[in-house]
Amino acid sequence: MTPKLFIDGTWQAAARGGTIDVVDPATERVFRTCSAGTADDVDRAVTAAKRAGQGPWGRTTGRERAVVLCAIADAIEREKQALAELEVRDNGKPLAEALGDISDAAYCFNLYAAYAEELDARQGEAIAVPDDRFKTTVKYVPAGVAGLIVPWNYPLLMAAWKVAPALAAGCTLVLKPSEFTPLTALELARICEEAAVPPGVVNVVTGYGNDAGARLAAHPDVRKLAFTGSVPTGIAVATAAARDIKSVSLELGGKSPIVVFDDADLEQVVEWVMFGIFWNQGQVCSATSRLIVERGIAGRLIERLVEEARKITIGNGMDEGVLLGPLVSRSQYDKVLGYIEIGKQEARLASGGRRPPGFDAGYFLEPTIFTGVPPDARIWREEIFGPVLCVAEFGTEEEALTLANGSEFGLAAAVMTRDLERAARVADRFEAGVVWINCSQPNFLEPPWGGMKKSGVGRELGTWGLMNFLEPKQITNYLSPAPWGWYLKG
Ligand code: NAD
């Protein structure tokens, strides 16, 4: 049976009855269908969310919301195996990675439970003002109905990054997952239902971006939009937000550099560079897809990377020991293959670049390395979002920084060197929201996450993520019994 939409605490059929085929990227076979919600369904969901926000949920304390968030976290942790397996079939990623994602999602709900409790202590905090006849305090009120639009690369985790802080803040929400990976968002809806989240507080509408997504972005009763996805869609969402002056946060694409100096530990570099580009089949917004390597170490490093890339076990994410699963969809596969053809004209293909032998079905691709990539090449400038590493060499630190920062994106950047003073200097000059020293991609949920330049607007995670869903309200109180005496002199 086609799963329905979760609206106002009930499972409702999509108004127009459309469906989406959910394809297993390892087999290219449809293994589920789900509802294609449209603008009418989004309207019902937003109405329910608005009503729920005006009801008791809007008056809950952070502590009360923390109880709900912890219940969601517990359920995710309890159902970890089943959720991870669903994610593998939906997205293609190896099971070990999916299990990590689900644990992180549970952790995210627990973390925002703690922040929700801390918020109670900050309500009414005094702000020092330079006139002691006045007392000024700040209260943090929920931003209202939140529209949450997420991509397919970390389906449940990206949803958790938004649903958890929105609930912690006291918002009500409508979540629209990617049409390519809608299933774990529906499981999250069921978990919220079982955790006694009041009707209308969490609504999940599966559907296509240009229909359900566009309506959610444009709906006048949505007061806060949190979007993760590509730059073109980010522009459409920000444009829709501008029409109603909605608050908006955007987590967009990237083309992140990893700069390797001669003095770095070669084997450490090999591991972090490979993890930085082949993890999740390279479908990671912060993937360090541009390797910028000092000339002295370049030859040896490329040789080792090619050697290790050829050893990577490719296969169905459900199989033991697989490190590289299929790409998520036919369209993503064709897009990445298209970039590989372009790359062959622009640089030297050192490894990979084709469907691995023996794989007749599934969106499988060998880990791919291009060397000698010039800075004006399309494969150097544009986000490929696949297991494709582009390598360029440098002679001086200044040259390395020019290459690293020469991008319209600014999500993440990494530097590998034993010289920690140099590492700190380079880290300071990277134009990126996230910087890694002697590593690539480790991500904790407490620090801020987000990008500069075209990689986005605002920050998620940590307390920054919570503030996205709150409106600080200033309350200034005149305490003196004497007339103020500035405007009317008496
Ligand atoms: P996408 O922009 O195609 O889709 C993202 C979401 O937006 C989907 O739910 C989609 O249905 C919806 N959508 C599409 N058109 C819409 C419209 N007109 N109005 C409203 N919603 C619409 O992106 P994707 O292909 O799903 O994801 C890959 C992109 O996401 C990459 O560029 C990647 O870098 C980025 N990403 C960024 C981060 C980050 O934290 N910065 C994290 C993960 C992914």
Boltz pocket constraint, residues with backbone or C-beta under 6 A from the ligand:
constraints:
  - pocket:
      binder: B
      contacts: [[A, 149], [A, 150], [A, 151], [A, 152], [A, 153], [A, 158], [A, 176], [A, 177], [A, 178], [A, 179], [A, 207], [A, 208], [A, 209], [A, 210], [A, 212], [A, 213], [A, 214], [A, 215], [A, 217], [A, 228], [A, 229], [A, 230], [A, 231], [A, 232], [A, 233], [A, 234], [A, 236], [A, 237], [A, 250], [A, 251], [A, 252], [A, 253], [A, 254], [A, 284], [A, 285], [A, 286], [A, 383], [A, 385], [A, 411], [A, 450], [A, 451], [A, 455], [A, 456]]
      max_distance: 6.0
